[in-house]
Amino acid sequence: MQIGVMFPQNEIGSDVDDIRTFVDACAAAGCRHIWATDHVIGADTARRPGWSGAYGVEHEFHEPLILFAYLAAICDMDLVTGVIILPQRQTVLVAKQAANLDILCKGRLRLGVGVGWNPVEFEALGEDFHVRGRRMEEQVTLLRKLWTEPVVDFEGEFDVVRGAGLAPLPIQRPIPIWMGAGDAPAALKRVGRLADGYLAQRQPGPGSPCETHLALVREGAREAGRDPDKLGVQGLLPVEGRTADDLRQTARRWRDLGCSHLSIDPRSVSLHVRQDLSMAEKARSKASTARLIENVTRAAEALATV
């Protein structure tokens, strides 16, 4: 089980020296991949009574592909988007950006994608929120063609490419596509049907739907004639407020579920910890870079004996 780290989007801030210090510390702790989430624009929740989304305009997100172009030059960890909201982006442009990034990082990219949940972003980017699932399925097909064929002919419901191609092509042909999904059975089965790996959203343990979600992903793979044992699985390990024994127990649960990659979540107020806080309180309650590094180091030391 490969151990990596989640990039603390909402807490690291915008000081490039802090970002480099954090990344260097993760590499020193033995992390082998770094995972970054994606939101292009945030909603002003003060103007949207009843807003139930996880993030708003006050939460900072570095654009993951741009961030990774920088990280490609300063670290040797695998780079994992988790997830790019694919249907709100132009397919050919994503293909080009990912291909170039794969070259810059010498073939260390895994492109994690998902359908998203925020209609505000889709509207701002000029895309239709209501067809996002159908569009993403088509996009995955086109991405793989663009990464493996010098000249592509493709006519779909949403994208048309006639006698054109990317140059240069990526190192990985194709770049591995991993998918996240929420609770919907159809979305989870889509992961098994189309993706190279599953970015799990829930923690294993008593009362968790994690095992049910994994079963649906694997069922989707079998229904598509694919071998579910060949699908990668990436889990998340929140650290804040947990003992070394807690961390080892959760890691063993992930391992027993067939997890191939496990990402340490060093954040102090992520979706997975301090659920008593409001969004605004979480935005104000960021951990220092030193605390984020401490959480990574502590978790890595605990996991060394798993």
C-alpha positions, 0 to 999 in steps of 0.5 A, a space after each residue: 500500500 503506497 503512502 502519500 499525502 493530501 495537499 492541504 488546499 484550504 490551509 496551506 495559504 498562498 506563500 510559495 515558500 510555505 508550499 515548498 517547505 510542506 512538499 519537501 517535508 512530505 518527501 522527507 517523511 517518505 510520502 510517494 504521492 501528493 493528491 490535490 483537490 479542485 475548485 475553480 471558483 467559490 460561491 458567495 454563500 451570504 447571497 445564497 440562503 440555505 447553501 449546503 455545499 462544502 466550500 464557498 468563496 472564502 476557501 482557497 484552492 490552488 489550481 491543481 494542474 498549475 500547482 503540479 507543474 511547479 511540484 514536478 520541478 521540485 519533488 519526485 512524488 507521483 502527482 494525483 488530481 483528486 478530483 478535477 471536475 472534468 465536465 466543467 472543463 474543455 476536454 481537449 484543453 484538459 488533454 493538452 494540459 495533462 499531456 504536458 504535465 505528464 512530460 514535465 513530471 516524467 510520467 508520474 501523473 494520475 488524473 483523478 476526475 469526477 462530475 462535481 456537485 457545484 452548479 455555481 462553478 458550471 454556470 461560471 465556466 459556461 457548462 451544463 450542470 445537468 448533463 455532467 455524468 453523461 458528458 464525463 463518460 464521453 470525455 474519458 473516451 476522448 481523452 484516451 484517444 487524444 493521449 494515444 493517437 497522433 491524429 484523432 477523429 471523434 464525433 460525440 454528443 459534446 465534443 468533435 475532433 476531426 483530423 487533429 491531435 496533440 503534440 507532444 503526446 504524454 509519456 504515459 499512453 494513456 495517462 491513468 484516469 482515476 475517478 471519485 464518486 459520491 453515494 449514488 450506485 450508478 456513479 460508483 458503478 461508472 468508476 468500475 466500468 471506466 476508470 483505472 482506479 477509485 478515489 474513495 470518499 468515505 472512511 472505513 469503520 463501523 456504520 460507514 458505507 465505504 465497503 458498500 461503495 467499494 462493492 458497487 465499484 467492483 460490481 461495475 467492473 465485473 458487469 463491464 467485463 473487467 477484472 475488479 482486482 486490477 482497479 486501484 483504490 486510494 483511501 484517505 487518512 485524516 490525522 487531526 485529533 487521532 492517536 497513532 493507534 487510531 491511524 494504524 487501525 484505519 490503515 489496516 482497515 484500508 489495507 484489508 479492503 484492498 487499498 493500493 494507495 493511502 493518502 495522509 490528510 494533515 488538515 486541521 479542519 477538513 470535511 473529515 474533522 471538526 464537523 462542529 464548525 461552520 464553513 466560515 469558522 473552518 476558513 478562519 481555523 487554518 493550521 500553520 504550516 508547521 502543524 501540517 508538517 507535524 501531522 504528516 510526520 506523525 502519521 508517516 511514523 505511525 504507518 511505518 509499522 503497519 
